[in-house]
Amino acid sequence: MLALSRGATRFSEIVATVDGLSDRMLAVRLKELEHGGLIDRIVEPTTPVTVRYRLSARGRDLLASLQPLQAYGQRWEP
């Protein structure tokens, strides 16, 4: 979700943003997040088909709730 909040929208962009993330793991997580209503999957009818992901309203709300925890972690990281 954090990669999506930073502007990554395509599968390859997300993989490039997150160190150590395999294609398979990302595919599984994206399906879980979509099923949970946290992200939207947008299919653009181009040739070849383009698929983009974005945070849903529910996902943006959750991210806003997690940002204070992220700030705490960064402040106290050794």
C-alpha positions as a LaTeX table, in Angstrom:
\begin{tabular}{lrrr}
\hline
Residue & $x$ (\AA) & $y$ (\AA) & $z$ (\AA) \\
\hline
Met1 & 0.00 & 0.00 & 0.00 \\
Leu2 & 2.83 & 2.36 & 0.76 \\
Ala3 & 4.22 & 1.99 & $-2.77$ \\
Leu4 & 0.81 & 2.97 & $-4.14$ \\
Ser5 & 0.70 & 6.02 & $-1.90$ \\
Arg6 & 4.05 & 7.10 & $-3.33$ \\
Gly7 & 2.81 & 7.06 & $-6.89$ \\
Ala8 & 3.57 & 3.54 & $-8.15$ \\
Thr9 & 0.58 & 2.35 & $-10.12$ \\
Arg10 & 1.72 & $-0.50$ & $-12.38$ \\
Phe11 & 2.85 & $-3.95$ & $-11.32$ \\
Ser12 & 6.43 & $-3.40$ & $-12.51$ \\
Glu13 & 6.64 & $-0.04$ & $-10.71$ \\
Ile14 & 5.50 & $-1.59$ & $-7.45$ \\
Val15 & 8.03 & $-4.45$ & $-7.74$ \\
Ala16 & 10.81 & $-1.92$ & $-8.41$ \\
Thr17 & 9.81 & 0.15 & $-5.37$ \\
Val18 & 9.80 & $-2.66$ & $-2.79$ \\
Asp19 & 13.15 & $-4.40$ & $-2.19$ \\
Gly20 & 13.04 & $-8.18$ & $-2.05$ \\
Leu21 & 9.45 & $-8.47$ & $-3.29$ \\
Ser22 & 8.90 & $-11.31$ & $-5.76$ \\
Asp23 & 6.41 & $-11.10$ & $-8.59$ \\
Arg24 & 4.44 & $-13.99$ & $-7.13$ \\
Met25 & 4.20 & $-12.44$ & $-3.68$ \\
Leu26 & 3.10 & $-9.11$ & $-5.12$ \\
Ala27 & 0.41 & $-10.79$ & $-7.24$ \\
Val28 & $-0.96$ & $-12.57$ & $-4.16$ \\
Arg29 & $-0.90$ & $-9.39$ & $-2.03$ \\
Leu30 & $-2.57$ & $-7.27$ & $-4.71$ \\
Lys31 & $-5.40$ & $-9.80$ & $-4.97$ \\
Glu32 & $-5.81$ & $-9.80$ & $-1.18$ \\
Leu33 & $-5.82$ & $-6.00$ & $-1.00$ \\
Glu34 & $-8.33$ & $-5.77$ & $-3.85$ \\
His35 & $-10.55$ & $-8.39$ & $-2.23$ \\
Gly36 & $-10.37$ & $-6.44$ & 1.05 \\
Gly37 & $-11.45$ & $-3.25$ & $-0.69$ \\
Leu38 & $-8.18$ & $-1.44$ & 0.01 \\
Ile39 & $-7.10$ & $-1.00$ & $-3.60$ \\
Asp40 & $-8.82$ & $-0.62$ & $-6.96$ \\
Arg41 & $-7.63$ & $-2.50$ & $-10.05$ \\
Ile42 & $-8.15$ & $-0.51$ & $-13.23$ \\
Val43 & $-7.89$ & $-2.28$ & $-16.59$ \\
Glu44 & $-7.28$ & 0.04 & $-19.53$ \\
Pro45 & $-8.33$ & $-1.39$ & $-22.90$ \\
Thr46 & $-5.11$ & $-0.69$ & $-24.75$ \\
Thr47 & $-2.91$ & $-2.98$ & $-26.80$ \\
Pro48 & $-1.41$ & $-4.58$ & $-24.81$ \\
Val49 & $-3.84$ & $-4.25$ & $-21.92$ \\
Thr50 & $-2.61$ & $-1.89$ & $-19.19$ \\
Val51 & $-3.45$ & $-2.62$ & $-15.57$ \\
Arg52 & $-3.05$ & 0.05 & $-12.92$ \\
Tyr53 & $-3.65$ & $-0.06$ & $-9.19$ \\
Arg54 & $-4.65$ & 2.74 & $-6.86$ \\
Leu55 & $-5.67$ & 3.07 & $-3.24$ \\
Ser56 & $-9.43$ & 3.01 & $-2.72$ \\
Ala57 & $-11.11$ & 5.42 & $-0.32$ \\
Arg58 & $-10.93$ & 2.67 & 2.29 \\
Gly59 & $-7.22$ & 2.17 & 1.61 \\
Arg60 & $-6.47$ & 5.90 & 1.86 \\
Asp61 & $-8.33$ & 6.03 & 5.16 \\
Leu62 & $-6.31$ & 3.09 & 6.53 \\
Leu63 & $-3.06$ & 4.64 & 5.33 \\
Ala64 & $-3.88$ & 7.90 & 7.10 \\
Ser65 & $-4.41$ & 5.90 & 10.29 \\
Leu66 & $-1.04$ & 4.14 & 9.93 \\
Gln67 & 1.06 & 7.22 & 9.21 \\
Pro68 & 1.53 & 8.15 & 12.91 \\
Leu69 & 2.88 & 4.63 & 13.56 \\
Gln70 & 5.24 & 4.95 & 10.62 \\
Ala71 & 6.49 & 8.30 & 11.93 \\
Tyr72 & 7.04 & 6.75 & 15.37 \\
Gly73 & 9.04 & 3.90 & 13.85 \\
Gln74 & 11.22 & 6.27 & 11.86 \\
Arg75 & 11.84 & 8.48 & 14.88 \\
Trp76 & 13.01 & 5.57 & 17.07 \\
Glu77 & 14.80 & 3.51 & 14.42 \\
Pro78 & 18.40 & 2.88 & 15.50 \\
\hline
\end{tabular}
